[in-house]
Amino acid sequence: MFHEQTDSKSRVFVHPPEDLPYKVVAAYLDKCRKGLQSLQDAIDKLDYDYIGVYAHQMKGSGGAYGFPELTEIAAAIEQAAGVRDGAALRTSAATLEAHLGAFEVLET
C-alpha cells in the first residue's frame, strides 16, 4: 500500500493480497462503497442494530481483503452503535467514506 497526494484528492494505492485476485478485491471495495448509502440511511434512522451488523461484517472482512484501515474504522462504528453514540457514528461514517473514496486497487 502506498499513498499519493494530488491537488484534488488523496489516493491510497493498494496491492491485493497475494492469495486474492485483483477482481475479487476490487469487487469487495465496490461493494463497500455501495453499502455507504445503506449505512447512512441507518444512521439517519438510528437503526443501531443494522449499523452494528454492518460494521461487524466489515470489521471482519476488511483486513482479509487487504484493508486494515477499514477494520479499524468499522470497529469504531460498531462500538459507537453499541453505546448509541450518534455523533461518533456520523464522524466514523465520514471517515469510512473518505477512506473508501481514496482507495485504488492496483492490478498485479
N, C-alpha and C positions, 0 to 999 in steps of 0.2 A: 504494500500500500504506500502510495506517495501522494503528496499534496501539490497542487499548483494554484497559485493565486493569480487571477486575472483582474482587470479593471472592473469588469461587470459581475464576476461571480467567482467564488472559491470552489474549486473542484477537488475531489479526492478520487484518485485512480486506484482501483483495487484489482489485484490479480486473483482469479478464482483459486480456491484451494485445489491442490493437485488432484484430489480424488473426485472433483466435480467439474463437469464440462461448463464452458462459458455460458451456453444457452440456459442451463439449469440455474446458474447463479443470476444471470440477467433476468430470467423469468421470476425468480424469487424477489428480486429488487422491484420489479414491475408490480408484482402482487402487493408488496408492502406499500408502494406509492398509491395504488388504487384503494387500499384499505384506509388511507388517511381520512377520507370523507366520512366513512362509517365511524371512525374513531371520533372525529369532530362532532358528528351528529349525536353520538352517545354522550360526549362531554356536555353538549348543549342541553341534553335531556337529563343530565346527571344520572345516567344509567351505569352505576358503578359496577354492577355485575358483569355487563358486557365489556366494559373497559378493562376490568381485571382479567377476564378470559383472553381478550385480545392481547393485552400486554404480556400475559404469562406465555402465550404461544410464541410471540415474537422474542421474548427473553430466551426461550429455549432454542429457537431456530437461528437467531442472529449470528452467533459465533460459529455454528456449524456451516453456515454459508460464507463465512469469511468477514463478518461484520460485527466484531466485538462491541463496537460503539452502540449498535442497535440493542444489544443485550443489556448494556448499562442503562440506556435511556428507557427501555421497556421495563426494567426493574424499578426505575423511579416512577414510572406511570403506574405500575402495579401497586407499589407502596402507597402512592397518593390516592389511588382508588380505594385501597383498603381502609384508609383513615378518612375518606371522603373529603379530600382537600382539593376543591375546585380550582383554586389559584395555582397550586402546584401542578395539577393536571394540564391546565392551559399552557403553563410555562414549558412543561416537558413535551407536550404535543407540538409546540412551536419548535423546540429543539429537534424533535424527531423529523418534522417536516423539512427543516433546514438541512439536516444530515442526509435524508433521502434525496433531496434535490441536488446535493453536491456529489454523490457517489456516481462514478462511471466505472463499469466493469471492463477490463481490458481483455481482449481475445488473446489467448496464448497458444 
